[in-house]
Amino acid sequence: MSSALDMINELEDIGANPSRSTLKEMKVTGKKAIGCFPIYTPDEIVYAAGLLPIGMWGGQTIGKLSSHYLQSFCCSTMKANTEQALMGKYDFLSAVIIPTFCDTLKCIAENWKISSPQLNIIPMVYPQNRKIKVGKEFMREEFIRVKKALEKVTGEEITEKALEESVEIYDDYRKTMQEFVELVQHYPTMLNAESRHLIIKASYFMDKKIYTTKMKELIKAIKELPEEKSRKKKIIITGLISEPTELLEIFTDNDMFIVADDLAHESRQFRTIAPKKGDALNRMVERIALQDGCAFLHDEAKSRGQMLIDMRNKYKADAVVVCQLKFCDPEEFDYPIIKKELEAAKIPTLYVEIEQQMDSLEQLRTRIQSFAEMLA
């Protein structure tokens, strides 16, 4: 037991302390760091360049500096990133990759060139029609452009061999994480909502090869323990992100645990595996083409609602919780569609609007507690 708990505590600490964890990892690996904005930056190219991809998913930073460059109706994740950039907290980064999935990201990609000229900004665009031939060709060209920008950072060519090795490392990571999230359902107390979240979050601040090795050790250690018997309510959580962590603690306090997730910050990162088809960049293109059920990627079939229904049936979940990040337009556009489908399937659903810098969670606590009592 102590071995598994020690590993869990270590990963939780890394996930809970992004800045400290990043600087420590840079020191350990000797790698320069590249900031990677949400949600699907080509981390494999960064890794192949001998650099350390670092996830930039906001935080609980509160300030007024970002208001000079972003409108009041921009999401809290982007406000936090901009605030920290203006405070100089990202000055150690050798570059920042910003995919322009939404209007706010498009603004940041340009505004940061003025507001934070010390940062090397690498904007990139994903094609919405990513499944058709021309869309895939465009995506590959964007990957090549990012590759050339990173080669300027290091002064060295990123070889095909390095790219192939990187894609394999990331696929190993994704397969390992798929195994981990499947394991969670059998250990609802040890891997409660906040613990599960922080363990997954730790991956954004670690070398993926090192992180994957630690996760394989953790999975092995957990499997050696007897499965937990629990009467806690199983929930599936969907949205962009499920922070602040105090929100997750409310679920735990009300005997609810996350049996599976559809979060851009979590399982969407490792939902698909690169097919063994073509060279490294082509495999990366095909992996994104396979990604469905995400509000940030065009999905003509609008498959997200059915995916949630299928997940509910697979895990025998008691309910679905929609974590709506305030002012996240792509997620807001999806909600009416999935709400209608979940209601038709008679699946209890809770909608909670969140911000990363919430002053008080008492209203959410009351709503979640009432929802838990309804499920009892």
NORQUI-V618226 format. One record per residue. N is the residue number from 1. RES is the residue in one small letter. SS is DSSP state (A for helix, B for strand, O for the rest). Layout:
<<N RES SS> <N RES SS>>
This chain:
<<1 m O> <2 s A> <3 s A> <4 a A> <5 l A> <6 d A> <7 m A> <8 i A> <9 n A> <10 e A> <11 l A> <12 e A> <13 d A> <14 i A> <15 g A> <16 a A> <17 n O> <18 p A> <19 s A> <20 r A> <21 s A> <22 t A> <23 l A> <24 k A> <25 e A> <26 m A> <27 k A> <28 v A> <29 t A> <30 g O> <31 k O> <32 k O> <33 a B> <34 i B> <35 g B> <36 c B> <37 f B> <38 p O> <39 i O> <40 y O> <41 t O> <42 p O> <43 d A> <44 e A> <45 i A> <46 v A> <47 y A> <48 a A> <49 a O> <50 g O> <51 l O> <52 l B> <53 p B> <54 i B> <55 g B> <56 m B> <57 w O> <58 g O> <59 g O> <60 q O> <61 t O> <62 i O> <63 g O> <64 k O> <65 l A> <66 s A> <67 s A> <68 h A> <69 y O> <70 l O> <71 q O> <72 s O> <73 f O> <74 c O> <75 c O> <76 s A> <77 t A> <78 m A> <79 k A> <80 a A> <81 n A> <82 t A> <83 e A> <84 q A> <85 a A> <86 l A> <87 m O> <88 g O> <89 k O> <90 y O> <91 d O> <92 f O> <93 l O> <94 s O> <95 a B> <96 v B> <97 i B> <98 i B> <99 p B> <100 t O> <101 f O> <102 c O> <103 d A> <104 t A> <105 l A> <106 k A> <107 c A> <108 i A> <109 a A> <110 e A> <111 n A> <112 w A> <113 k A> <114 i A> <115 s A> <116 s O> <117 p O> <118 q O> <119 l O> <120 n O> <121 i B> <122 i B> <123 p B> <124 m B> <125 v O> <126 y O> <127 p O> <128 q O> <129 n O> <130 r O> <131 k O> <132 i O> <133 k A> <134 v A> <135 g A> <136 k A> <137 e A> <138 f A> <139 m A> <140 r A> <141 e A> <142 e A> <143 f A> <144 i A> <145 r A> <146 v A> <147 k A> <148 k A> <149 a A> <150 l A> <151 e A> <152 k A> <153 v A> <154 t A> <155 g O> <156 e O> <157 e O> <158 i O> <159 t O> <160 e A> <161 k A> <162 a A> <163 l A> <164 e A> <165 e A> <166 s A> <167 v A> <168 e A> <169 i A> <170 y A> <171 d A> <172 d A> <173 y A> <174 r A> <175 k A> <176 t A> <177 m A> <178 q A> <179 e A> <180 f A> <181 v A> <182 e A> <183 l A> <184 v A> <185 q O> <186 h O> <187 y O> <188 p O> <189 t O> <190 m O> <191 l O> <192 n O> <193 a A> <194 e A> <195 s A> <196 r A> <197 h A> <198 l A> <199 i A> <200 i A> <201 k A> <202 a A> <203 s A> <204 y A> <205 f A> <206 m O> <207 d O> <208 k A> <209 k A> <210 i A> <211 y A> <212 t A> <213 t A> <214 k A> <215 m A> <216 k A> <217 e A> <218 l A> <219 i A> <220 k A> <221 a A> <222 i A> <223 k A> <224 e O> <225 l O> <226 p O> <227 e O> <228 e O> <229 k O> <230 s O> <231 r O> <232 k O> <233 k B> <234 k B> <235 i B> <236 i B> <237 i B> <238 t B> <239 g B> <240 l O> <241 i O> <242 s O> <243 e O> <244 p O> <245 t A> <246 e A> <247 l A> <248 l A> <249 e A> <250 i A> <251 f A> <252 t A> <253 d A> <254 n O> <255 d O> <256 m B> <257 f B> <258 i B> <259 v B> <260 a B> <261 d B> <262 d B> <263 l B> <264 a O> <265 h O> <266 e O> <267 s A> <268 r A> <269 q A> <270 f O> <271 r O> <272 t O> <273 i O> <274 a O> <275 p O> <276 k O> <277 k O> <278 g O> <279 d O> <280 a A> <281 l A> <282 n A> <283 r A> <284 m A> <285 v A> <286 e A> <287 r A> <288 i A> <289 a A> <290 l A> <291 q O> <292 d O> <293 g O> <294 c O> <295 a O> <296 f O> <297 l O> <298 h O> <299 d O> <300 e O> <301 a O> <302 k O> <303 s O> <304 r A> <305 g A> <306 q A> <307 m A> <308 l A> <309 i A> <310 d A> <311 m A> <312 r A> <313 n A> <314 k A> <315 y A> <316 k O> <317 a O> <318 d O> <319 a B> <320 v B> <321 v B> <322 v B> <323 c B> <324 q B> <325 l B> <326 k O> <327 f O> <328 c O> <329 d A> <330 p A> <331 e A> <332 e A> <333 f A> <334 d A> <335 y A> <336 p A> <337 i A> <338 i A> <339 k A> <340 k A> <341 e A> <342 l A> <343 e A> <344 a A> <345 a O> <346 k O> <347 i O> <348 p O> <349 t B> <350 l B> <351 y B> <352 v B> <353 e B> <354 i B> <355 e O> <356 q O> <357 q O> <358 m O> <359 d O> <360 s O> <361 l O> <362 e A> <363 q A> <364 l A> <365 r A> <366 t A> <367 r A> <368 i A> <369 q A> <370 s A> <371 f A> <372 a A> <373 e A> <374 m A> <375 l A> <376 a O>>
